Amino acid sequence: MTTHSDTPGHSATSGSAVGRPTPLTAATVTQRPSGMPIHKYGPYEAVDIPDRTWPDNRITVAPRWLSTDLRDGNQALIDPMSPARKREMFDLLVRMGYKEIEVGFPSSGQTDFDFVRSIIEEGAIPEDVTISVLTQAREELIERTVESLRGAHRATVHLYNATAPTFRRVVFRGTREQVKQIAVDGTRLVVEYADKILGDETVFGYQYSPEIFTDTELDFALEVCEGVMDVWQPEEGREIILNLPATVERSTPSTHADRFEWMSRRLSRREYICLSVHPHNDRGTAVAAAELAIMAGADRIEGCLFGQGERTGNVDLVTLGMNLFSQGVDPQIDFSQIDEVRRTAEYCNQMEIHPRHPYAGDLVYTSFSGSHQDAIKKGFEALEASAAEQGKTVDEIEWAVPYLPIDPKDVGRSYEAVIRVNSQSGKGGIAYVLKNDHNLDLPRRMQIEFSKTIQAKTDAEGGEVTPGQIWAAFQDEYLPTDDNRWGRIALRSAQTSTTSEGTDALTVETVVDGTETVLTGTGNGPLAAFFDALASIDVDVRLLDYSEHTLSEGAASQAAAYIECAIDGQVLWGVGIDANIVRASLKAVVSAVNRARR
């Protein structure tokens, strides 16, 4: 008896089921409990702001930037910077265009104090650059900090104290009012010592941070900031910088943005406040948190080059700036020589930048995958064609190359490292290397043929194949040289003439199997005549495809010819390069014939 399943496409006959495979659904993919102690941790606190506006905003101009490489970055180093390395970092930041640079914690020790004094006394600070120094809220530390700034053109004292409940309870054992009073009293002391120590030559500013803002109750953070402003009295021409640090990253970037919008809406005297964001990367989302905070009302970002800093680091100023650049927004910081920036940061910090680091790593503009390489190659070709159609250069039109968010040339990279070849690579990557390095534009079917040679090499040897190795393999396969002679035929010279019937007559001086031989033939064109000549030594050649192009401009330029032939039952490509296009074509035929007999 035969039965039929109620499920379309499935049937059962004599007890056996025949039909389609069972579709994958959520019910067939089941995650299991990890067994980790999740009871020890609680969720982040959401912000009640139902009418938030930041999701609809876009960043269309660069924020103000402050580099804290010399302070927050330096304190996190295994081997803190020497004075020479500090100066190297400071000079780099100035060259790149940073106008606010936190240069140290001068009350923490003589080394930082002396460094601040050195850059002031040696005139190393351009007049449009503001240096910033950090201090805790104790009187003797504030006095020492202000003293370090004597004679500076533009300077800011940055005072902080921890405001989060865990710190109030565990570290300071103080009430909210006591913690607020530390900030208020510290601000008053900064004002007093600045008036006492600094002269009219110094444009003086003040910054306050309710430390561990991410864990501080919003109403209390607001209360402390208002108390600080009551002392400083911000007004027209008297800005205050309120920095809200994500000392430890605790929540999603969206919640971080909510906290900034909440504060920005409620702070009094908002028009005289520079609201600053200082993210750390504990959750791996510092860049997103900084960008969303700017969308939510922040005016300035504090961070370090390449994300240097405590634990997982400060927010990465390079990634943030280049993110703006990639969207057509001028970051107002110069990243055009990104390898110099990276090398200097590595020297100063004595730490290497990861090869996958956004925009600056050794491999970030490199594709190994064959499909990626093919798309990049086609993207470059399409960009050049589009520019030509518009009568413009590639640099004058909008960048649009698959897998490359920016033009590597804009940050000082060459195209040499864009495509690199290993066992995962395909014909597009290999063809790109040959075109970029040697101006050889291989026909598609020839790309496929030669890629098999490289694939065999990578399968046998493993690892990456360098551009030099690709070129050597190409020569060995298609272009015999004096140092690498192969094949039964060598071309010496060729002369063409026209017969009385109007066909081409060809005389070719060759070496065939080691013997000097003159071949002659006739046909409709030099190639047909050469095929006729080869028949006299029992070589059967039939033309399938042919293309040619010049390798460069000018009278001395050479040409490349590519020929696909059927030779004694095989289909093979040959390549010829010569200043004379006819000779290049004949060399391509010899290349294919020799390959058939290797």
Sequence and secondary structure as in RCSB ss.txt:
>XXXX:A:sequence
MTTHSDTPGHSATSGSAVGRPTPLTAATVTQRPSGMPIHKYGPYEAVDIPDRTWPDNRITVAPRWLSTDLRDGNQ
ALIDPMSPARKREMFDLLVRMGYKEIEVGFPSSGQTDFDFVRSIIEEGAIPEDVTISVLTQAREELIERTVESLR
GAHRATVHLYNATAPTFRRVVFRGTREQVKQIAVDGTRLVVEYADKILGDETVFGYQYSPEIFTDTELDFALEVC
EGVMDVWQPEEGREIILNLPATVERSTPSTHADRFEWMSRRLSRREYICLSVHPHNDRGTAVAAAELAIMAGADR
IEGCLFGQGERTGNVDLVTLGMNLFSQGVDPQIDFSQIDEVRRTAEYCNQMEIHPRHPYAGDLVYTSFSGSHQDA
IKKGFEALEASAAEQGKTVDEIEWAVPYLPIDPKDVGRSYEAVIRVNSQSGKGGIAYVLKNDHNLDLPRRMQIEF
SKTIQAKTDAEGGEVTPGQIWAAFQDEYLPTDDNRWGRIALRSAQTSTTSEGTDALTVETVVDGTETVLTGTGNG
PLAAFFDALASIDVDVRLLDYSEHTLSEGAASQAAAYIECAIDGQVLWGVGIDANIVRASLKAVVSAVNRARR
>XXXX:A:secstr
  B  SSTT EEETTEEES      GGG         GGG         TT  GGG    S  EEEE IIIIIGG
G SS   HHHHHHHHHHHHHHT SEEEEE GGG HHHHHHHHHHHHTT S TT EEEEEE S HHHHHHHHHTTT
T SEEEEEEEEE SHHIIIIIS   HHHHHHHHHHHHHHHHHHHHHH  TT EEEEEEEEESGGGS HHHHHHHH
HHHHHHH  BTTB EEEEEEESS  S HHHHHHHHHHHHHH TTGGGEEEEEEEB TTS HHHHHHHHHHTT  E
EEEBGGG SSTT B BHHHHHHHHHHTT   SS  TTHHHHHHHHHHHHT    TTSTTTSTTTT B SHHHHHH
HHHHHHHHHHHHHHHT  GGGS   BTTBSS GGGGT  GGGTB BSTT  HHHHHHHHHHHH     HHHHHHH
HHHHHHHHHHH S B HHHHHHHHHHHH  BTTB  SSEEEEEEEEEE TTS EEEEEEEEETTEEEEEEEEESS
HHHHHHHHHHTTT  EEEEEEEEEESSSSTT  EEEEEEEEETTEEEEEEEEESSHHHHHHHHHHHHHHHHT 
